[in-house]
Amino acid sequence: MDLTTLTYIVVGLSFALYIGIAIWAKASTTGEFYVAGKGVNPVVNGMATAADWMSAASFISMAGLIAFLGYGGSVYLMGWTGGYCLLAMLLAPYLRKYGKFTVPEFIGDRYYSKAARIVAVICLIFISFTYVAGQMRGVGIVFSRFLEVEILTGLIVGMGIVFIYAVLGGMKGITYTQVAQYCVLIVAYTIPAIFIAFQLTGNPLPQLAFGSTVNGTGEFMLERLNKVVTELGFLEYTTTNKSTIDIFAITAALMVGTAGLPHVIVRFFTVPKVRDARSSAGWALVFIALLYTTAPAVGAMARLNLTETIQTGEVGAEDGNLSYEERPDWMKRWESTGLLKFEDKNGDGRIQYYNDANKDFAAKATEYGWAGNELTVDRDIMVLANPEIAQLPNWVIALVAAGGIAAALSTAAGLLLVISSGVSHDLLKGTFTPDMTEGQELMAGRIAAAVAILIAGYLGYNPPGFVAQVVAFAFGLAASSLFPVIIMGIFSKKINREGAIAGMLTGLIFTMGYILAYKGVFFEPILANTPDNWLFGISPEGIGTVGMVLNFIVAFAVSKVTAEPPEHIQHMVEDIRVPKGASGAVDH
């Protein structure tokens, strides 16, 4: 059976499964729509959280980043994983104990202010739409390659599937759909990794293959990879050109951003008891670790396979590079998507793939008769193309397509539900039309989700960057806006509404302004995006850490010069922090 037909069958069956679950788990109340009736088993919730968390950035883009950045890509692994430890210890149990539906609802009650709740919704919308842009780009990439349709067509299909199970099932439908999506994505990620690890090293465990010797060479994989890439002018795989402060800032922004992401936090509102929230976070880490410990090996194997496919002989030799006419079928297929491009700059009909930005290597390249790097590879294709490069069976390639779509759609659904609840529950029911019935609120939530899907589709068609980069911006916004006010709301009785509002706005405006100034997004950047121009040498991906510090400083300073929170609010903060069973505390 040909690859296209097989892919349609595998992806179609996965879609049928998701839609069937959505119909079975249709939400009939606002409680089921927003928090799945607070009755989800912690193990099930941990698996759903893992799927919600392991988005297109984790499945499609992270290993691609590691493949091209090498050691520098480790910031994404450290930051995204470490954030769950913060979430499990500092936020999840306390927010579940408070027992509300949404993060803005907690902020509005804790800071006794509708204005604070509205500002929190604004922050939530900026974060979620930035994040969802990356997911929809992932959907477009997978569809355009494996179903051989235009990216726009793929986006429309993906939007339709999300519409059915997010709008119909709400959080209840999304939770059980995400369990199925986790199973699909983790199988789709690990099976090709096992095949390729065994093919390259004879060791089927990717985590161990990463430190094994490459078949026929006697060289360890990283040793071999360093040799291959440096011969072509690239940076050693095991080093990084990032500064220490930028590595720290990006890692910190991703960590605290994780703990401040509203679509992740809301998952811990769905379990029956407070202790289940912490248990859910633990199970989520276990399920996430299965992919995250595999990703470094996948990235390294992808980079090695790609480079050695193109560099077929001695560097600089007349016949050392792959002939364009003899390029493998996988390159032809990816060329049709526009995500892989070849330009024959020296007219020799061979593919020169090297780092032409390396001035020290330029003289060698000229000596070889090369006139510039001729191959452009979008890093978001590496995980998807890896099984094709390694010439794995078609069923494995089709499975990867289903996994990539599952990863993108699972997170997109969670984000869209958060946007929906922010509009219907926090803005309409909680602020502007408090007298609306439960049925009207449920309808408003579904309409808001439908509108959000349309906007998400547009952002996926016109993305502001590659998947993991766009997602990193969302984490920076979460770190600088919501995380500080949630932490201060739980652990400080003295932060008042004026301080919280001022802190959120400061963090959001500073971080968003910095990202827009250097990245431009939908317009030309105002400043050159180079380390020399960055504030303190911190890139746009890491600037959320500075925004977070500013948020804390402004919130404390403004609270110091304005009235203290009312006494009942201070008692409420104490009650949230008191463990179950202590001083008569009740587990809500």
C-alpha positions as CSV (number, residue, x, y, z in Angstrom):
1,M,0.0,0.0,0.0
2,D,1.4,3.4,-0.9
3,L,2.3,6.0,1.7
4,T,-0.4,8.5,1.0
5,T,-3.2,5.9,1.2
6,L,-1.8,4.4,4.3
7,T,-1.5,7.8,5.9
8,Y,-5.1,8.7,5.1
9,I,-6.2,5.4,6.8
10,V,-4.1,5.9,9.9
11,V,-5.0,9.6,10.4
12,G,-8.6,9.0,9.5
13,L,-8.9,6.2,12.1
14,S,-7.4,8.5,14.8
15,F,-9.8,11.2,13.9
16,A,-12.8,8.8,14.1
17,L,-11.6,7.8,17.6
18,Y,-11.3,11.4,18.8
19,I,-14.8,12.3,17.4
20,G,-16.3,9.2,18.9
21,I,-14.9,10.0,22.3
22,A,-16.2,13.6,22.0
23,I,-19.7,12.4,21.3
24,W,-19.6,9.9,24.2
25,A,-18.3,12.5,26.6
26,K,-20.5,15.5,25.6
27,A,-20.6,18.2,28.2
28,S,-24.2,18.9,29.5
29,T,-23.3,21.4,32.3
30,T,-20.9,24.3,32.7
31,G,-19.0,22.2,35.3
32,E,-18.4,19.5,32.7
33,F,-17.6,22.0,30.0
34,Y,-15.0,23.9,32.1
35,V,-13.5,21.3,34.5
36,A,-15.0,17.9,33.5
37,G,-17.2,17.9,36.6
38,K,-14.1,17.6,38.8
39,G,-14.3,13.9,38.6
40,V,-11.2,12.8,36.6
41,N,-9.0,10.1,38.0
42,P,-5.4,11.5,38.7
43,V,-3.7,8.9,36.5
44,V,-6.1,9.7,33.6
45,N,-5.6,13.4,34.3
46,G,-1.8,13.0,34.3
47,M,-2.0,11.4,30.9
48,A,-4.4,14.0,29.6
49,T,-2.1,16.7,31.0
50,A,0.9,15.2,29.3
51,A,-0.9,15.3,26.0
52,D,-2.1,18.8,26.7
53,W,1.4,19.8,27.5
54,M,3.3,17.9,24.7
55,S,2.2,20.1,21.9
56,A,3.5,20.4,18.4
57,A,6.5,22.2,19.9
58,S,7.4,19.0,21.9
59,F,6.6,16.5,19.2
60,I,7.5,18.2,16.0
61,S,9.9,21.1,16.9
62,M,11.9,20.3,20.0
63,A,14.0,17.5,18.6
64,G,14.4,19.7,15.5
65,L,15.7,22.5,17.6
66,I,18.1,20.1,19.4
67,A,19.2,18.7,16.0
68,F,20.3,22.1,14.9
69,L,21.2,23.8,18.2
70,G,22.9,20.8,19.8
71,Y,23.7,21.5,23.5
72,G,22.0,24.9,23.2
73,G,18.7,23.2,22.7
74,S,18.9,21.7,26.1
75,V,17.3,24.9,27.6
76,Y,14.0,23.7,26.2
77,L,14.3,20.3,27.9
78,M,15.4,21.8,31.2
79,G,12.9,24.6,31.2
80,W,9.8,22.7,30.2
81,T,10.5,19.8,32.5
82,G,11.5,21.9,35.5
83,G,8.3,23.9,35.2
84,Y,6.3,20.9,36.2
85,C,8.2,20.6,39.5
86,L,7.3,24.2,40.2
87,L,3.7,23.6,39.3
88,A,3.4,20.4,41.4
89,M,4.9,22.0,44.5
90,L,3.8,25.6,44.4
91,L,0.6,25.9,42.5
92,A,-1.5,22.9,41.7
93,P,-2.7,21.8,45.2
94,Y,-3.4,25.3,46.4
95,L,-5.4,26.3,43.3
96,R,-7.4,23.0,43.4
97,K,-8.1,23.6,47.1
98,Y,-9.6,27.0,46.2
99,G,-11.9,25.1,43.9
100,K,-12.9,27.5,41.1
101,F,-13.2,27.0,37.4
102,T,-10.5,29.3,35.9
103,V,-7.2,31.2,36.7
104,P,-8.8,34.6,36.2
105,E,-11.6,33.7,38.6
106,F,-9.0,32.9,41.3
107,I,-7.2,36.2,40.5
108,G,-10.4,38.2,40.6
109,D,-11.5,36.7,44.0
110,R,-8.0,36.8,45.6
111,Y,-7.5,40.4,44.6
112,Y,-11.1,41.3,45.2
113,S,-11.4,43.1,41.9
114,K,-13.3,42.7,38.6
115,A,-10.6,44.8,37.0
116,A,-7.9,42.3,38.1
117,R,-10.0,39.5,36.6
118,I,-10.4,41.3,33.3
119,V,-6.6,42.0,33.1
120,A,-6.0,38.4,33.8
121,V,-8.3,37.4,31.0
122,I,-6.4,39.8,28.6
123,C,-3.1,38.2,29.6
124,L,-4.6,34.7,29.2
125,I,-5.8,35.6,25.7
126,F,-2.4,37.0,24.6
127,I,-0.7,33.9,26.0
128,S,-3.1,31.4,24.5
129,F,-3.3,32.8,21.0
130,T,0.5,33.1,20.9
131,Y,0.7,29.5,21.9
132,V,-2.0,28.2,19.6
133,A,-0.4,29.8,16.6
134,G,2.4,27.3,17.0
135,Q,0.0,24.4,17.3
136,M,-1.9,25.3,14.1
137,R,1.4,25.8,12.2
138,G,2.2,22.2,13.3
139,V,-1.1,21.0,12.0
140,G,-0.5,22.7,8.7
141,I,3.0,21.2,8.3
142,V,1.9,17.7,9.0
143,F,-1.1,17.9,6.6
144,S,0.8,19.6,3.8
145,R,3.4,16.9,3.7
146,F,1.7,13.6,4.5
147,L,-1.8,14.2,3.1
148,E,-0.3,16.1,0.2
149,V,-2.6,19.1,0.4
150,E,-2.1,22.8,0.7
151,I,-1.4,24.1,4.2
152,L,-4.6,26.1,4.2
153,T,-6.6,22.9,3.4
154,G,-4.9,21.0,6.2
155,L,-5.6,23.8,8.6
156,I,-9.3,23.8,7.8
157,V,-9.5,20.1,8.3
158,G,-7.6,20.4,11.7
159,M,-9.9,23.3,12.7
160,G,-12.9,21.2,11.9
161,I,-11.8,18.3,14.1
162,V,-10.9,20.5,17.0
163,F,-14.3,22.3,16.6
164,I,-16.2,19.0,17.1
165,Y,-14.5,17.8,20.2
166,A,-13.7,21.1,21.9
167,V,-17.0,22.8,21.3
168,L,-19.1,19.7,21.8
169,G,-17.3,18.0,24.6
170,G,-15.7,20.9,26.5
171,M,-13.2,19.9,29.1
172,K,-14.9,16.5,29.6
173,G,-14.6,15.6,26.0
174,I,-11.1,17.1,25.7
175,T,-9.8,15.2,28.7
176,Y,-10.7,11.7,27.4
177,T,-9.7,12.7,23.8
178,Q,-6.3,13.8,25.1
179,V,-5.8,10.4,26.7
180,A,-6.3,8.8,23.3
181,Q,-4.0,11.4,21.7
182,Y,-1.3,10.7,24.3
183,C,-1.3,7.0,23.4
184,V,-1.1,7.9,19.7
185,L,1.6,10.5,20.0
186,I,3.9,8.5,22.4
187,V,3.7,5.4,20.2
188,A,4.3,7.5,17.1
189,Y,7.4,9.1,18.7
190,T,9.1,6.1,20.3
191,I,8.7,3.5,17.5
192,P,10.7,5.4,14.9
193,A,13.2,6.3,17.5
194,I,13.7,2.6,18.4
195,F,14.0,1.6,14.7
196,I,16.6,4.4,14.0
197,A,18.6,3.8,17.2
198,F,18.9,0.1,16.4
199,Q,19.8,0.9,12.7
200,L,22.6,3.3,13.7
201,T,24.0,1.7,16.8
202,G,22.5,-1.8,17.3
203,N,21.0,-0.6,20.6
204,P,17.2,-0.3,20.4
205,L,16.8,2.0,23.4
206,P,17.2,5.6,22.1
207,Q,18.3,6.9,25.5
208,L,21.2,4.4,25.5
209,A,21.9,4.6,21.8
210,F,22.6,8.3,22.4
211,G,25.8,7.2,24.2
212,S,26.6,4.2,22.0
213,T,29.0,3.8,19.1
214,V,27.8,4.2,15.5
215,N,27.8,0.9,13.5
216,G,30.9,0.5,11.3
217,T,32.8,3.5,12.7
218,G,33.8,2.7,16.3
219,E,33.0,6.3,17.2
220,F,30.5,7.3,19.8
221,M,27.4,9.0,18.3
222,L,28.2,12.5,19.7
223,E,31.8,12.1,18.8
224,R,30.8,11.2,15.2
225,L,28.3,14.0,15.0
226,N,30.8,16.6,16.2
227,K,33.3,15.4,13.6
228,V,30.7,15.5,10.7
229,V,29.2,18.9,11.5
230,T,32.5,20.7,12.2
231,E,34.0,19.5,8.9
232,L,31.2,21.5,7.3
233,G,31.8,24.7,9.3
234,F,29.0,24.2,11.9
235,L,29.4,24.6,15.6
236,E,30.3,21.5,17.6
237,Y,27.1,19.7,18.5
238,T,28.2,19.5,22.2
239,T,28.9,23.2,22.5
240,T,26.7,26.3,22.3
241,N,27.1,29.9,21.2
242,K,24.5,31.1,23.7
243,S,25.7,33.2,26.6
244,T,25.3,31.9,30.1
245,I,22.9,34.7,31.0
246,D,20.7,33.9,28.0
247,I,20.7,30.2,28.8
248,F,19.6,31.0,32.3
249,A,17.0,33.5,31.2
250,I,15.4,31.2,28.6
251,T,15.4,28.2,31.0
252,A,13.9,30.3,33.8
253,A,11.2,31.8,31.5
254,L,10.2,28.3,30.3
255,M,10.1,27.0,33.8
256,V,8.0,29.7,35.4
257,G,6.0,30.0,32.2
258,T,5.1,26.4,32.4
259,A,3.8,27.0,36.0
260,G,1.8,30.0,34.8
261,L,0.2,28.6,31.6
262,P,-3.6,28.7,32.1
263,H,-4.4,25.7,30.0
264,V,-2.0,23.6,32.1
265,I,-3.2,24.9,35.4
266,V,-6.9,24.3,34.6
267,R,-6.1,20.6,34.3
268,F,-5.6,20.4,38.0
269,F,-9.1,21.8,38.6
270,T,-10.6,18.6,37.1
271,V,-9.6,16.1,39.8
272,P,-11.8,15.2,42.8
273,K,-9.5,16.1,45.7
274,V,-6.6,18.4,46.6
275,R,-4.1,15.6,47.0
276,D,-5.1,14.3,43.5
277,A,-3.8,17.6,42.0
278,R,-0.2,16.9,43.2
279,S,-0.6,13.2,42.2
280,S,-1.7,14.3,38.7
281,A,1.4,16.5,38.3
282,G,3.6,13.5,39.3
283,W,1.9,11.2,36.8
284,A,2.1,13.9,34.1
285,L,5.9,14.0,34.6
286,V,6.2,10.3,34.2
287,F,4.2,10.3,30.9
288,I,6.1,13.4,29.7
289,A,9.5,11.8,30.5
290,L,8.9,9.0,28.0
291,L,9.1,11.6,25.2
292,Y,11.5,14.1,26.8
293,T,14.2,11.5,27.5
294,T,13.9,10.3,23.9
295,A,14.1,13.7,22.2
296,P,17.9,14.3,22.6
297,A,18.6,11.0,20.8
298,V,16.0,11.7,18.1
299,G,17.6,15.2,17.5
300,A,21.1,13.8,17.3
301,M,20.1,10.9,15.0
302,A,18.2,13.2,12.7
303,R,21.1,15.6,12.3
304,L,23.6,12.7,11.7
305,N,21.3,11.1,9.1
306,L,20.5,14.3,7.3
307,T,24.2,15.4,7.0
308,E,25.5,12.0,6.0
309,T,22.7,11.6,3.4
310,I,23.9,14.9,1.7
311,Q,27.7,14.6,2.4
312,T,28.2,11.2,0.6
313,G,32.0,11.4,0.5
314,E,35.1,13.4,1.6
315,V,34.3,17.1,2.2
316,G,35.5,19.1,-0.7
317,A,35.9,16.2,-3.1
318,E,34.5,16.7,-6.5
319,D,31.9,13.9,-6.0
320,G,31.7,14.3,-2.2
321,N,28.2,15.8,-2.2
322,L,24.9,14.3,-3.2
323,S,23.9,14.9,-6.8
324,Y,20.6,16.9,-7.0
325,E,19.3,14.6,-9.7
326,E,20.0,11.5,-7.5
327,R,18.4,13.0,-4.4
328,P,16.2,10.5,-2.5
329,D,12.4,10.6,-2.7
330,W,12.0,12.0,0.8
331,M,13.7,15.2,-0.3
332,K,11.5,15.5,-3.4
333,R,8.4,15.1,-1.3
334,W,9.5,17.7,1.3
335,E,10.5,20.1,-1.5
336,S,6.9,20.2,-2.7
337,T,5.9,21.7,0.7
338,G,8.4,24.5,0.5
339,L,9.9,23.5,3.8
340,L,13.1,22.2,2.1
341,K,14.7,24.2,-0.7
342,F,17.7,23.7,-3.0
343,E,19.4,26.5,-4.9
344,D,22.4,25.5,-7.1
345,K,24.6,28.5,-6.5
346,N,27.8,27.2,-8.2
347,G,26.0,25.3,-11.0
348,D,27.6,21.9,-10.5
349,G,24.4,20.0,-9.9
350,R,25.5,18.9,-6.4
351,I,24.1,19.9,-3.0
352,Q,26.5,21.9,-1.0
353,Y,25.3,21.9,2.6
354,Y,27.5,23.8,5.0
355,N,27.6,26.8,7.3
356,D,28.3,29.8,5.0
357,A,27.9,32.2,8.0
358,N,31.2,30.8,9.4
359,K,33.9,33.3,8.2
360,D,36.7,31.0,9.2
361,F,35.2,28.2,6.9
362,A,34.6,30.6,4.0
363,A,38.2,30.2,2.6
364,K,37.9,26.4,2.6
365,A,34.5,26.5,0.9
366,T,35.9,28.8,-1.9
367,E,38.8,26.4,-2.3
368,Y,36.3,23.5,-2.8
369,G,34.5,25.6,-5.4
370,W,31.4,26.2,-3.3
371,A,29.5,29.5,-3.6
372,G,27.3,29.4,-0.5
373,N,25.1,26.9,1.3
374,E,22.6,25.5,-1.2
375,L,20.1,23.7,1.1
376,T,17.6,25.3,3.4
377,V,15.9,22.9,5.9
378,D,13.1,24.0,8.1
379,R,13.9,22.6,11.5
380,D,10.2,21.9,12.1
381,I,10.4,19.0,9.6
382,M,13.2,17.0,11.3
383,V,11.1,14.6,13.4
384,L,8.6,14.1,10.6
385,A,11.3,13.6,8.0
386,N,13.5,11.4,10.2
387,P,11.7,8.1,9.5
388,E,11.8,8.9,5.7
389,I,15.5,9.7,5.8
390,A,16.2,6.5,7.6
391,Q,14.0,4.6,5.0
392,L,11.7,3.1,7.6
393,P,8.5,1.2,6.5
394,N,5.5,3.3,5.3
395,W,3.4,2.3,8.3
396,V,5.9,3.9,10.6
397,I,5.9,7.1,8.6
398,A,2.1,7.2,8.6
399,L,2.1,6.6,12.4
400,V,4.4,9.7,12.8
401,A,1.9,11.8,10.8
402,A,-0.9,10.7,13.1
403,G,1.3,11.4,16.2
404,G,2.2,14.9,15.0
405,I,-1.4,15.8,14.4
406,A,-2.4,14.4,17.8
407,A,0.2,16.4,19.5
408,A,-0.8,19.7,17.9
409,L,-4.6,19.1,18.2
410,S,-4.5,18.0,21.8
411,T,-2.8,21.3,23.0
412,A,-4.8,23.4,20.6
413,A,-8.0,22.1,22.1
414,G,-6.9,22.9,25.7
415,L,-5.9,26.4,24.7
416,L,-9.1,27.1,22.9
417,L,-11.1,25.9,25.9
418,V,-9.2,28.3,28.1
419,I,-9.9,31.2,25.8
420,S,-13.6,30.1,25.7
421,S,-13.9,29.9,29.5
422,G,-12.1,33.3,29.8
423,V,-14.6,35.0,27.6
424,S,-17.8,33.2,28.7
425,H,-17.1,32.5,32.4
426,D,-14.8,35.4,33.4
427,L,-15.9,38.2,31.1
428,L,-19.5,37.6,30.5
429,K,-20.8,35.6,33.5
430,G,-18.3,37.0,36.0
431,T,-18.2,40.6,35.0
432,F,-20.6,42.0,32.4
433,T,-23.8,39.8,32.5
434,P,-23.8,38.0,35.9
435,D,-27.5,37.1,35.6
436,M,-27.1,34.8,32.5
437,T,-28.3,31.3,33.0
438,E,-26.1,28.2,32.9
439,G,-27.5,27.3,29.5
440,Q,-26.7,30.7,28.1
441,E,-23.2,30.5,29.6
442,L,-22.6,27.1,28.0
443,M,-23.8,28.5,24.6
444,A,-21.5,31.6,25.0
445,G,-18.6,29.3,25.8
446,R,-19.2,27.2,22.6
447,I,-19.5,30.3,20.5
448,A,-16.3,31.8,22.0
449,A,-14.5,28.5,21.3
450,A,-15.7,28.6,17.6
451,V,-14.5,32.2,17.1
452,A,-11.2,31.3,18.8
453,I,-10.7,28.4,16.4
454,L,-11.1,30.7,13.4
455,I,-8.6,33.1,14.8
456,A,-6.2,30.2,15.6
457,G,-6.5,29.0,12.0
458,Y,-5.5,32.4,10.7
459,L,-2.5,32.5,13.1
460,G,-1.5,29.0,11.9
461,Y,-1.6,30.2,8.3
462,N,0.4,33.3,9.1
463,P,2.7,32.2,11.9
464,P,5.1,34.6,13.6
465,G,7.9,32.1,13.7
466,F,8.8,28.4,13.8
467,V,6.8,26.2,16.3
468,A,9.1,26.0,19.3
469,Q,10.0,29.7,19.0
470,V,6.4,30.9,19.0
471,V,5.7,28.6,22.0
472,A,8.7,30.0,23.8
473,F,7.2,33.5,23.4
474,A,3.9,32.3,25.0
475,F,5.9,30.9,27.9
476,G,7.6,34.3,28.3
477,L,4.3,36.1,28.4
478,A,2.9,33.6,31.0
479,A,6.1,34.0,33.1
480,S,5.9,37.8,33.1
481,S,2.1,38.2,33.6
482,L,0.2,35.5,35.4
483,F,2.8,33.4,37.3
484,P,3.9,36.2,39.7
485,V,0.3,37.3,40.7
486,I,-0.7,33.6,41.3
487,I,2.4,33.0,43.4
488,M,1.9,36.2,45.4
489,G,-1.8,35.5,45.7
490,I,-1.1,32.2,47.4
491,F,2.0,33.0,49.5
492,S,1.7,36.8,50.3
493,K,-1.2,38.3,52.3
494,K,0.1,41.9,51.6
495,I,-0.2,42.1,47.8
496,N,-3.4,44.1,47.0
497,R,-5.4,44.6,43.9
498,E,-3.6,47.7,42.8
499,G,-0.3,45.9,43.0
500,A,-1.5,42.9,41.2
501,I,-3.0,44.9,38.3
502,A,0.1,47.1,37.9
503,G,2.4,44.0,38.0
504,M,0.4,42.1,35.4
505,L,0.3,45.0,33.0
506,T,4.0,45.9,33.5
507,G,5.1,42.3,32.9
508,L,2.8,41.8,29.9
509,I,3.5,45.2,28.2
510,F,7.3,45.0,28.7
511,T,7.6,41.4,27.5
512,M,5.2,41.8,24.5
513,G,6.9,45.0,23.5
514,Y,10.4,43.5,23.7
515,I,9.3,40.5,21.5
516,L,7.6,42.7,19.0
517,A,10.6,45.1,18.8
518,Y,13.0,42.3,17.9
519,K,10.8,39.8,16.1
520,G,8.3,42.1,14.4
521,V,5.7,39.2,14.1
522,F,3.3,40.8,11.5
523,F,5.6,43.7,10.7
524,E,9.3,44.4,10.2
525,P,11.3,44.3,13.4
526,I,12.3,47.7,14.9
527,L,15.6,46.5,16.3
528,A,18.2,44.0,14.9
529,N,17.8,40.7,16.6
530,T,21.4,40.1,17.5
531,P,23.1,39.5,20.9
532,D,24.8,42.9,20.8
533,N,21.4,44.6,20.7
534,W,19.7,42.6,23.4
535,L,19.0,44.0,26.8
536,F,21.6,42.4,29.2
537,G,22.4,40.0,26.4
538,I,18.9,38.3,26.8
539,S,17.1,37.1,23.7
540,P,13.4,37.6,23.1
541,E,12.8,33.9,24.0
542,G,14.2,34.6,27.5
543,I,13.0,38.1,28.2
544,G,10.0,36.8,30.1
545,T,12.4,36.3,33.1
546,V,13.1,40.0,33.2
547,G,9.3,40.7,32.8
548,M,8.6,38.4,35.7
549,V,11.1,40.3,37.9
550,L,9.6,43.6,36.9
551,N,6.1,42.2,37.7
552,F,7.2,41.2,41.3
553,I,8.9,44.6,41.9
554,V,6.0,46.7,40.7
555,A,3.4,44.6,42.5
556,F,5.3,44.9,45.9
557,A,6.1,48.6,45.4
558,V,2.5,49.6,44.5
559,S,1.1,47.4,47.3
560,K,3.4,49.1,49.8
561,V,2.1,52.6,49.1
562,T,-1.6,51.6,48.8
563,A,-4.1,50.1,51.3
564,E,-3.6,46.6,52.5
565,P,-6.0,43.9,51.3
566,P,-9.2,43.5,53.5
567,E,-8.9,41.2,56.5
568,H,-11.2,38.5,55.0
569,I,-8.9,38.3,52.0
570,Q,-5.9,37.8,54.2
571,H,-7.7,35.0,56.1
572,M,-8.6,33.4,52.7
573,V,-4.9,33.4,51.7
574,E,-4.0,31.7,55.0
575,D,-6.8,29.1,54.5
576,I,-5.5,28.2,51.0
577,R,-2.1,27.5,52.3
578,V,-3.2,25.4,55.3
579,P,-2.9,21.7,54.5
580,K,-5.9,19.4,54.8
581,G,-6.5,18.3,58.3
582,A,-4.5,21.1,59.9
583,S,-6.4,23.6,62.1
584,G,-9.7,22.2,60.9
585,A,-9.1,22.9,57.3
586,V,-11.6,21.4,54.8
587,D,-10.7,19.7,51.6
588,H,-13.0,21.4,49.1
